[in-house]
Amino acid sequence: MPEIKLTRKRVYIIGTVLGVLFLVYLMARGCGNDEELVYDYESIAKGRVKKTISVTGTLEVLNSYTVASKISGMVTQVLVDFNQRVGKGQLLATIDSSEIDQNLLKMSAKLEIAKLELQSAKQDLAGKKNLFKDNLISKKEMERAELQYKQILSQHKQILIDYNIAVKNKSNSRVTSPTTGIVVSREIDPYMMVSEKKVLFVVAESLKKMRLIISVDETDIGFIKNGQKVSFTVSAYPEDTFTGTIDQVRFNPITKGEVVTYESVVLCDNSELLLKPGMTATATIEVANKDGVLRVPNQALIVSPVEVKEMSMGKYVWVKEDLSLGKLPVRRVKIETGIMGDHYAEVLSGKIKEGDDVLIGVHKK
């Protein structure tokens, strides 16, 4: 085999070729690493930032009156039914009053006797006063007549009270409507025995206006204020969206297990009478809404292409920049945010502008 002589020229050529091959290898390796990760961006623009809170609740009649029995007895008549319109003072039902009638007759007779006794005592006292003026009877006898009159007067007052109670009980045997409206609940049937304070009917003034009682978690209650818009759906009409307005935020906490919630009242329109009392609703409350503000996607605030070890205060995003060899294609920028919406966050300040691309995701090919 012939011996190869390495001249200076040959050594230079071989070194140059090896250097080029090594550089190509490094570039290919670097490009290969870049191809392993894909960076997703979204361009910063102005638009709407809206924050909502999702809750559940139950529909109730807005203005309703509970009609309860004021006496005990057996129901003799039920004159109205569910969904029936009634007028104020209209007779709804009657309760057996035979015992009440007997008691009323007795009290009426007692009252008549008491009236006669009182009239007699009054006349006797007037006569005794005249005799006393003429010195025909003693002062003691006149005072005795006064005392007797007062005793009879007191008895008359007590009998009159008992008589009025009997009259009222007679009146309470007739159950009437307290308002003009619709019977939304009927809890009795004929010949049913009822006790005092037993609920007989619920009468609503109207079903065209209803209220939705929603339960708001303690972490969200600070966002809820009167006048906020609420949209909700019910399972009976899943394709329809109903609207309402927050009318009251209640301070009373409701604790179930370790969960604390607060009730709020939403007034809603029911002109088409689709909503029914007791329906469960899934509601969305709009607690903040700004239009025409600089915004970034919420994902931009949580994504990072590298592990950030230092505990930095504040909010950061990664903004796209020109690719440089050996560097990340993004730079970290601190921003100050306003409304943290459902999908976007309002940008108040920071070294970013409209048109910049912010990182929203990193994944492998």
Secondary structure, 3 states (H helix, E strand, C coil): CCCCCCCHHHHHHHHHHHHHHHHHHHHHHHHHHHHHEEEEEEECEEEEEEEEEEEEEEEEECCEEEEECCCCEEEEEECCCCCCEECCCCEEEEECCHHHHHHHHHHHHHHHHHHHHHHHHHHHHHHHHHHHHCCCCCHHHHHHHHHHHHHHHHHHHHHHHHHHHHHHHHHHCEEECCCCEEEEEECCCCCCEECCCCEEEEEECCCCEEEEEEEEECCCHHHCCCCCEEEEEECCEEEEEEEEEEEEEEEEEEEECCEEEEEEEEEEECCCCCCCCCCEEEEEEEEEEEEEEEEEEHHHHCCCCCCCCCCCCCEEEEEECCCCCCCCCEEEEEEEEEEECCCEEEEEEECCCCCCEEEEEEEEC
